[in-house]
Amino acid sequence: MSINRWLDYLGGIITVRVRGPYPEKIINLALSRGLFLSDIKRDGQDVYFSMRRTGYKALAGIAEKFGYQVEVLSRKGLPYYRQTLRRRWMMLIGALVFILVLYILSSLVWFLEVRGTNNVKKEAVTRSAANFGLQRYAFKGSLNKTLIEEGILREIPELSYVQVNIKGVKATIKVVEKVLPAEQLTGPCNLVAKRGGIVEEVMVLDGTAMVQKGETVGAGNILISGTIIPQGEYPDDMIPPPRLVKAQGVVKARVWYEGYGEHPLLEEKTVPTGASAESISLETPWGKWDIKRPQQSFTSFEVQKSGQVLKTPWGKISWKRETFWETRVQTEEFDPEVALEIARQQALANLREEIKGAEKILSTKTRLISSASDNIIRVKAEAEVLEDICRPQPLNMEEELPS
């Protein structure tokens, strides 16, 4: 837009229609009196053009003197908007308040996401970040990303890398956990039973087998020894010493796992009644005010809390809202068959968790272990599994070597 157009806009522009014979005459008369006309169009005896608001009185005087009809078709420019704003000043104030609130809200962190965790809990990362100022409703201008990243790494040694990204109203914490090498035995060792069972298969890669198929072993018994005694006949003064090795091999055994499940015949549940009460409070560096207090009190209730904390140069301003939901205890009676099935499924689920990773499941069964007079149904699930029961154990030199 040219400078003249801007000046016209600031002063106000009107579009008029002039009707009468020889419309060129009114245009020439207006131009001769210094009126600036633009966008001139003609339609029969009508002529349309735009002009500055301040020249309308002069144009109206010319039209009245020479018998022309003048009609204003539209008005544009700042003077007309100013008049509208004068009539609707509350709307202007509301718009300014809306822009201010929008600016304040966009300056806060509304969403916090943690990515890359596996063994480390996300709650631990968010708690550590909060210690250095990064949390929901935190003011973005007060956050130091480098300080937050270094602080999280110091507080959580299981992490090797932390990156904080803040985009819009969302903060993302990306972490990389340390890869800790598994503990491995590099020296001589035995293979011992990690649980008891009946041996089904023995395969020795290095070491001396201490059990055979069909034998019953207990947890901790040596299955394959890392001590190899030389075989054969040697002169008394030439008997070679025992050789110590890292025992290797597989010993598969039939082992048993158990899973437990239970379910009451009468179960008490806490259920909401639907009644609620609410309290709202505002806390500032200058004091605390109860904006709204609960209208009624409940003997049994659950509390739902929400609120916001805004960090300002003068201190923290917090808004807290608590909703109290009334609850009551409801007793539900279960059919014995239904309770039995629920307990059985729970026992099987616990059993599956125990035997996770087993090579082969030979058999499973469930049995009721509660009596008829009990108010709770108890079920035990049992499984017979074939698996490798070996685990390495450092070799005790003094005990293994003969004196």
C-alpha atoms as one frame of an Amber mdcrd trajectory, in Angstrom:
protein
   0.000   0.000   0.000   1.390   3.428  -1.023   1.949   6.304   1.395  -1.033
   8.210  -0.054  -3.231   5.177   0.490  -2.102   4.950   4.112  -2.839   8.630
   4.646  -6.263   8.200   3.079  -6.923   5.178   5.343  -5.936   7.118   8.459
  -8.157  10.049   7.480 -11.066   7.896   6.282 -12.237   6.938   2.778 -15.789
   6.942   1.443 -17.208   5.508  -1.748 -19.973   7.633  -3.298 -22.395   7.474
  -6.185 -23.337  10.676  -8.027 -26.405  10.675 -10.259 -27.304  13.332 -12.821
 -26.862  14.448 -16.462 -23.349  14.767 -17.729 -21.616  13.184 -14.714 -18.253
  14.276 -16.145 -19.199  17.790 -15.097 -19.353  16.945 -11.377 -15.984  15.184
 -11.623 -14.349  18.215 -13.281 -15.878  20.559 -10.717 -14.635  18.413  -7.841
 -11.123  18.195  -9.266 -11.035  21.946  -9.859 -11.730  22.520  -6.146  -8.822
  20.273  -5.122 -10.783  17.162  -4.212  -8.850  13.940  -4.751 -10.916  11.239
  -6.498  -9.913   7.654  -7.255 -11.390   4.439  -8.655 -13.721   6.414 -10.951
 -16.360   4.282 -12.740 -19.377   5.230 -14.823 -22.687   3.379 -15.265 -25.128
   5.318 -17.443 -25.923   8.575 -15.657 -24.296   7.260 -12.438 -20.675   7.755
 -11.598 -18.854   5.948  -8.728 -15.609   7.015  -7.112 -13.712   7.011  -3.823
 -12.593  10.124  -1.980 -11.320  11.329   1.363 -13.856  11.783   4.126 -12.856
  15.417   4.669 -13.870  16.393   1.125 -17.449  15.116   1.365 -18.961  18.501
   2.424 -17.408  20.263  -0.573 -18.705  17.528  -2.910 -22.185  17.737  -1.376
 -22.182  21.567  -1.871 -21.268  21.177  -5.554 -23.928  18.512  -6.089 -26.651
  20.625  -4.446 -25.708  23.712  -6.457 -25.836  21.940  -9.832 -28.705  19.512
  -9.112 -26.825  16.233  -8.649 -27.746  13.459  -6.195 -24.964  12.147  -3.955
 -25.183   8.864  -2.018 -22.503   7.397   0.268 -22.153   3.675  -0.435 -19.400
   2.638   2.015 -17.047   4.020   4.634 -13.575   2.768   5.428 -10.661   3.873
   7.534  -9.548   4.438  11.091 -12.114   7.133  12.051 -14.995   4.741  11.496
 -13.314   1.914  13.418 -12.601   4.362  16.220 -16.254   5.235  16.490 -17.154
   1.552  16.631 -14.589   0.942  19.352 -15.966   3.861  21.357 -19.372   2.183
  21.365 -17.884  -1.230  22.178 -15.016  -0.391  24.526 -15.741  -3.457  26.678
 -15.060  -5.645  23.657 -11.681  -3.940  23.200 -10.781  -4.486  26.857 -11.873
  -8.124  26.599  -9.699  -8.628  23.529  -6.684  -7.117  25.294  -7.273  -9.285
  28.381  -7.640 -12.362  26.159  -4.330 -11.610  24.416  -2.629 -11.075  27.775
  -3.999 -14.335  29.230  -3.073 -16.199  26.061   0.465 -14.851  26.292   0.772
 -15.890  29.940  -0.612 -19.380  29.296   1.703 -19.890  26.324   4.643 -19.025
  28.583   3.982 -22.058  30.795   4.818 -25.745  30.413   1.497 -27.604  30.191
   2.670 -31.045  29.082   5.718 -33.038  30.223   6.819 -36.224  28.434   9.687
 -38.605  29.222  11.106 -40.798  26.445  13.712 -43.555  26.346  13.229 -45.105
  29.783  13.388 -48.854  30.232  14.663 -49.872  33.641  14.545 -46.376  35.112
  11.025 -45.292  36.084   9.584 -42.230  34.365   8.392 -40.940  37.745  12.008
 -40.806  38.940  12.987 -38.686  35.928  10.063 -36.276  36.392  10.810 -35.927
  40.122  14.450 -35.156  39.374  13.462 -32.625  36.698  11.085 -30.941  39.167
  13.989 -30.469  41.585  15.582 -28.219  38.965  12.419 -26.321  38.026  11.042
 -28.345  35.111   7.496 -29.443  35.882   3.973 -28.805  34.704   2.916 -25.131
  34.874   6.531 -23.974  35.169   7.406 -20.615  33.563   9.501 -21.333  30.468
  11.545 -18.164  30.822  12.963 -19.330  34.160  14.160 -22.734  32.904  17.828
 -23.485  32.234  17.951 -26.595  30.030  21.667 -27.203  30.602  21.223 -27.024
  34.385  18.259 -29.426  34.229  20.111 -31.952  32.061  23.219 -31.937  34.238
  21.129 -32.167  37.414  19.174 -35.218  36.222  22.414 -36.977  35.241  23.833
 -36.317  38.724  20.745 -37.558  40.556  20.125 -40.670  38.398  23.450 -42.466
  37.816  21.728 -45.107  35.654  21.407 -42.533  32.853  24.189 -41.769  30.399
  22.498 -38.977  28.389  19.673 -36.472  28.979  18.239 -33.937  26.536  15.518
 -31.418  27.338  13.468 -29.951  24.496  10.792 -27.303  25.048   8.524 -26.618
  22.089   5.400 -24.565  22.562   3.717 -25.614  25.795   5.238 -29.125  25.764
   8.531 -30.194  27.340  10.162 -33.474  26.300  12.907 -35.189  28.292  14.851
 -37.718  26.203  17.098 -40.084  28.145  19.507 -42.893  27.322  20.179 -45.499
  29.990  23.603 -46.915  30.691  24.240 -50.383  29.295  25.621 -52.279  32.239
  27.550 -55.411  31.268  26.228 -58.618  32.798  28.376 -60.144  35.469  30.327
 -63.026  33.980  32.622 -65.473  35.692  35.960 -65.572  33.949  37.796 -67.917
  36.328  37.192 -71.554  37.328  33.643 -72.308  38.395  31.128 -75.075  39.049
  27.630 -75.368  37.626  25.138 -75.775  40.461  21.367 -76.288  40.534  19.349
 -73.078  40.754  16.332 -75.117  41.932  15.581 -78.711  42.901  14.285 -81.358
  40.506  14.763 -84.780  38.876  17.604 -84.916  36.340  16.513 -85.902  32.814
  19.558 -85.045  30.682  23.238 -84.304  31.332  25.568 -82.882  28.697  29.109
 -81.894  29.755  31.177 -79.581  27.559  33.953 -78.987  30.095  34.313 -80.220
  33.656  33.208 -83.343  35.537  29.597 -84.525  35.751  28.473 -84.994  39.347
  24.902 -86.228  38.656  23.224 -88.745  36.378  19.816 -89.078  34.768  17.128
 -89.998  37.271  18.861 -88.504  40.311  17.059 -86.016  42.537  18.969 -82.795
  43.220  18.345 -79.822  45.471  18.997 -76.146  44.970  22.737 -75.451  45.278
  23.923 -79.024  44.547  26.930 -79.244  42.233  25.873 -80.582  38.825  29.091
 -80.172  36.837  32.324 -79.637  38.737  35.047 -77.363  37.495  37.676 -79.703
  38.941  38.985 -82.401  36.604  40.871 -85.234  38.343  43.462 -86.914  36.062
  42.516 -90.467  35.167  44.884 -93.376  34.722  47.821 -94.889  36.563  50.814
 -92.698  37.369  53.876 -93.243  39.553  53.418 -91.775  43.009  55.891 -89.027
  42.357  54.440 -88.137  38.930  50.692 -87.814  39.641  49.577 -84.588  37.865
  47.584 -82.087  39.961  43.816 -81.620  39.377  42.931 -79.201  36.607  40.560
 -76.336  37.383  38.316 -75.166  34.526  35.244 -73.090  33.920  32.561 -75.790
  33.948  30.299 -75.719  30.892  27.367 -77.882  29.962  23.599 -78.417  30.229
  21.663 -80.313  32.888  17.937 -80.510  32.199  15.611 -81.562  34.978  11.951
 -81.880  35.757  11.097 -79.099  38.193   7.852 -77.882  39.736   6.389 -74.385
  39.951   3.389 -73.124  41.891   0.989 -70.250  41.421  -1.506 -69.029  44.008
  -4.876 -67.328  43.552  -7.737 -66.353  45.827 -11.067 -64.560  45.765 -13.492
 -63.768  48.617 -17.115 -64.867  48.624 -18.066 -61.519  50.152 -16.203 -58.479
  48.867 -16.517 -54.970  50.184 -16.082 -52.209  47.636 -15.934 -48.482  48.067
 -18.265 -46.871  45.533 -19.101 -43.187  44.944 -22.583 -41.947  45.836 -22.462
 -39.057  43.347 -22.516 -36.319  45.995 -19.579 -33.926  45.962 -18.233 -30.778
  47.566 -15.581 -28.405  46.295 -13.003 -26.061  47.734 -10.867 -23.506  45.891
  -7.962 -21.609  47.416  -5.420 -19.082  46.192  -1.969 -18.740  47.739   0.401
 -15.861  46.946   3.530 -14.430  48.559   1.208 -11.953  50.295  -1.233 -14.432
  51.820  -3.682 -17.281  51.345  -7.392 -16.940  50.591 -10.220 -19.474  50.490
 -12.214 -18.542  47.426 -14.705 -21.343  47.901 -15.294 -23.602  50.884 -17.061
 -27.000  50.930 -20.776 -26.630  51.562 -21.027 -30.049  53.249 -18.774 -32.625
  54.912 -18.665 -36.383  54.331 -17.645 -39.153  56.716 -16.199 -41.211  53.843
 -14.854 -39.582  50.723 -12.182 -39.508  48.034 -10.286 -36.346  47.118  -9.475
 -35.241  43.593  -6.867 -32.482  43.506  -5.885 -30.110  40.732  -4.214 -26.757
  40.483  -1.538 -24.612  38.969   1.670 -23.045  40.205   3.008 -19.927  38.514
   6.541 -18.737  39.233   6.791 -14.959  39.146   9.579 -12.507  40.047   7.707
 -11.885  43.337   7.382 -15.579  44.261   5.054 -18.513  43.620   1.362 -17.981
  42.962  -0.595 -21.212  43.312  -4.221 -22.036  42.678  -5.568 -25.238  44.229
  -8.873 -26.967  43.705 -10.069 -29.973  45.733 -13.194 -31.974  44.935 -14.509
 -34.267  47.687 -16.543 -37.206  46.376 -18.688 -38.989  48.922 -18.263 -42.771
  49.035 -19.965 -45.688  50.742 -19.050 -49.303  51.343 -20.960 -51.802  49.231
 -20.847 -55.538  49.903 -20.959 -57.818  46.869 -21.676 -61.532  47.238 -20.105
 -63.912  44.718 -21.379 -67.280  43.659 -18.888 -69.961  44.821 -18.428 -71.189
  41.254 -17.691 -67.675  40.010 -15.229 -67.025  42.844 -13.559 -70.374  42.171
 -13.057 -69.548  38.491 -11.647 -66.090  39.284  -9.207 -67.592  41.815  -8.219
 -70.322  39.348  -7.485 -67.814  36.584  -5.452 -65.726  39.017  -3.438 -68.778
  40.088  -2.765 -69.742  36.457  -1.687 -66.189  35.639   0.765 -66.194  38.564
   2.006 -69.625  37.474   2.616 -68.427  33.920   4.638 -65.539  35.296   6.765
 -67.975  37.313   7.508 -70.374  34.451   8.190 -67.662  31.884  10.983 -68.820
  29.578  10.657 -72.529  30.394  11.799 -74.881  27.626   8.860 -77.293  27.895
   5.773 -77.557  30.111   5.107 -81.226  30.855   1.850 -80.890  32.801  -0.303
 -78.432  34.735  -3.071 -78.854  37.295  -5.069 -76.784  39.743  -6.496 -77.752
  43.106  -8.688 -76.176  45.736  -6.857 -75.670  49.019  -9.530 -73.819  51.035
 -12.111 -75.524  53.245 -15.890 -75.301  52.940 -16.114 -73.077  56.037 -13.744
 -70.429  54.662 -15.131 -67.144  53.365 -12.438 -67.055  50.710 -11.701 -69.408
  47.837  -8.026 -70.390  47.566  -6.563 -72.190  44.570  -3.059 -73.478  43.876
  -1.860 -74.105  40.316   1.068 -76.465  39.772   3.181 -77.137  36.709   5.853
 -79.679  35.891   8.478 -78.139  33.622  11.579 -79.354  31.824  14.359 -76.764
  31.923  18.093 -76.240  32.255  18.742 -75.744  35.976  22.449 -74.822  35.761
  23.875 -71.604  37.104  27.592 -70.775  37.529  29.198 -70.536  40.949  32.799
 -69.469  41.625  34.994 -72.407  42.508  36.367 -72.498  46.054  40.025 -73.440
  45.555  40.621 -74.641  49.112  37.614 -76.936  49.129  38.014 -78.284  45.613
  41.729 -79.104  45.678  42.631 -82.175  47.731  45.145 -81.571  50.497
